[in-house]
Amino acid sequence: MDLISTEILLQIFEYLDTPAPSEAYLHDEPSLDLLTNQPGHLRSPLKAASLVSRSWRSILLPRLFSHVLWKPEVYSLSAFTLNPIPLLRFLAENDLAHRVISFTLVVDFHDPAAIDHQVAPQIRTTDLEWLWDQLFSVIDPLRIDRLFVQLQAKPESGILENGDEMRHIDPNDLWLERDTSYTVLMRELILSNNPRDNWRMLRVFESGDFIDSEAWELVTQIFDRRETEEWEVERPGVFIRNVDNELRSQSGDPSDDMEESINSLDTTAL
């Protein structure tokens, strides 16, 4: 088996590869079920192939670790070390860090008292700030070439008509939050002092909310300005970056007209 050339093996393994469970349902409502294969699903053939020999394993590791799912079990704050160093060390030692396409962290906090509402949960989001520093010291999150944003629920989900889901929510707050969030995104993409440091690999920006004609019109008015000629509409909801125009505009700063255009989005949103 080891006599087969690496190039041929890679082509064979490419045909055997299957999408990660999260990829097929990426745009659906978030759920832990999106991260695992359904019952009856065949075991990944690539995992089985990686057990054949050391050479096959070395070839397959980049594919096997392209989508990383980490699910630590936490029982108390004192035991909540969440030390990811062994995982990160493995990625670094096997030259896999730049192969990671997605990294999903699921924390299932097993605290019966908190679950029974007898005490408030002990863990706060600020307790995890150090964790992201460690993760992003190895995995580069800036290698994003496509960004999909959908802030409002799909009509077919029925969430907005669900009394239990909406009993503590004012729908007007949802639209306000959506518009404000897009305003912030536009500022980052267009008006940031040096957006290419943070978004340097981004080539496609897609909005799943384009069915709202008013919100889509506001966004396209901004991108239609001359100062954003590096971005163009490919189809409804999708912008693509023109690299040639981007290089020509790198030396220029956003104009006052562009700032006014962004501000008009703020005014409309509020």
N, C-alpha and C positions, 0 to 999 in steps of 0.2 A: 504493500500500500504506500509506503514511503517513497517508492520509486516514481510515483506520479508527480509531475511538476506542480509547483505552487500555483502557477497561473491557472492551470486546469482545475485544481482543487478549489480555488477561489470562485471560479465560475460555477462549479457544481454546488458549492455551499450557498452561493447566491440564490440558486433556484430552490434550495431547501429552506431558506430563511422565510420566516413569516413575520408580519407586523406585530409589534408589541400590543398587548391588550389595550393600553391607553391610547394608541394611535388611532384605532378604528373608531373610538368614541370620544375623541379629543374635544369636540365641540358640544357634547351633551352636558346635561347638568352634572356637576361634580358628585362622585360617589366612589366609595372604596371598591365597588364591583368593577369599575373601569380599569383597575390595576391588576386584576387577576383573571386567568383563563376560566371560562365557564366549566362546570362539571361535564365530563365526557370528552373534553378537549384533549387531543393527543399531545403527549410530551414533545417538547421542542426537539426536532431531529438534530439541531445543531448541538444541543447539550449532550445528546447521546453520542454524536460524532466526536465531540471533544474528549471522550473517554477512550477512544481507539488508540491513540498514541500521543507522545509528547509533542511531536511536530504538528499534528492536527490541532492539538490544544492551543499551541502558540499562534496558529493561523486563525483560530476561531475566537480567541479571547476578545479582539476588538469588536466583533459582532455581538458576542454574548454580553458585553458590558456597555453597549451603546445606549441602553435604557436601564438605569440603575434604580431599584426600589429598595429603600431601607426602612424597616419597620421595627424599631426598638420597642421593647415592652418596659413601661415605667410604672413602678408601684408607689413611689414616694419621692418627694423633692430631694431628700437626703441621698437617695439612690440614683437620682437623675443626673448622672454624669454625662451620658450621651457622648462618650468619647469616640469620635469617628476615625481616630488616627489609624487603626489597623486597616480600615477600608481605604482610606486615602493613601496610605503607604502602599497598599497592594496596587492601586491604580497608577501611582507614580513609578513604582519599581518595574511594572510591566509595560510602561509607556502607554497607558490607556487613558490618561486624563484628557487628552485632546480628542479622544474617540467618543467621549460621553456626549450623547445628544440630549438626553433628559435625565434629571436626577429628581426622584420623588421621595420625600421624607414624610412618613405617616407616623405620628406619635399617638399611641393609644394609652391614655393615662388611666391605669387601673387603681382608682381610689374609691372604694365602696361608699365611704362617707360623703364624698363629693357627688358621686352619682345619685345617691339617695337624698341629695340636697340638705344633708345635715350640717355640712360645713362648706365654705366657699372653696373652690379649687385653689390649690397652693401655687400652681405654676402660672406665671405670667409670660407674655410674649417677650418682655425685656430679658427674661432669664435665658433666652436662646440667642441673644445677639452674638455671643462669642462663637456659637456653633456656625453661623453663616460665615464669619471671618475665617474659620478653619476650612470650611468647605470650599469657599471661593479662592482660598490661597492655592488650591490644587486644580479645581475645576474652573475654567474661565467662562463666566456667564455672559461675556460680551460677544461671543461668537454666534450671534443671532442673525441669520440672514433673512428670516421671515417672521413677522410678528402678526399674530391673529388676536384681535380684541373683540369681545362680545360682552357687553355690560348689561343688556336687558334680556329677559327670558324670551325664548322662542314662543310664538303664539300657540303652537301645538302643545306646549308643556302644561298650559292651564294653570300656572302658578298664580297669576294675577287674579284669577277667578276663584282661587282656593281660599276659603275663609280662614282656615287654620293657619295657612302660610302667611296671610296678609293681615292678621288681626292686630298686630302691633306696628304696622307699616303704613305710612301715608304714601300713596302712589306718586303724588307730586314730588316727594322727596327723592324717589327713584329717578325721575326724569331730570331733576336738578343735578343729582349726583352724576348721572351719565354725561350730561352736557359739560359739567365742570371737569370731569375726568378727561374728556376729549380735548378740552381747552389746554389742560396740562400737557397732554401728549403732543399737541401741535406746537406748544412752546418748546418742548424738548427736541422735536424733529427739526424745527425751523429756526427758532430764536435763541437756542442755547449758545453760549459763548464759543464752545467748541464741541458741537454735538457729535462729530465724527470720532472723538475719543470714546464716547459711550455707545455709539450706534454705528461704528465704522463698518461693520459687516452687513448691516441691514440693507436689504435690496427690495423687499416686498412688505408693504404694510396693508393688512386686510382688516376691514371692519365687518363684523357680523350683524351690525345694527343698521346697515344701509337701507333696510326696508322702511325706516322712518325717513321719509323724504325731506322733512324740514332739517333734521340733523345732518343728513348727507349733503344737502345743498350748502349749509354753512361750512362744512369741511372742505368741499370742493372749491368754494370761493377763495379760501385761503391758498390752496395748492395751485390755483389758476394764476396767481400773481407771478409776475416775471421773476421775482426774487426766488421763487421755488421751482424754477424750470428744471431742476434736477429731478423733481418728482412729477410723474404724469399718471393720468388715470388709464389703467389698462382695461378695466370693465367695472360695472357698478360694484362698489365696495372694495376695490383693489387698486392700490397705488404701487407703482414700480419706480425705482430710482434709476435715473439715467446717469451712468458713471461718467460719461464724457462731460455732460453739463455740470456735474458735481465738481469735477476738477477745475473747470473754468470759473466756478463761483467760489472756490475756496478762499480766495484773497479778499472777497467782498464781505461787508457786514450787512445784516438785515436793515432795511430802510424803515423810515417812519411810517410809510404806507403799510408795510407789513405789520408793524406793531398795532396800527389802527385797525387792521383787519382782524387781528387776534382779539383786540379789545371789543370789537363788534360782536364776536362770538361770546365773549364774557357777558356783555350786556343782554344779548338775546337769551342766554342760558339762565340769567338771573331774573 
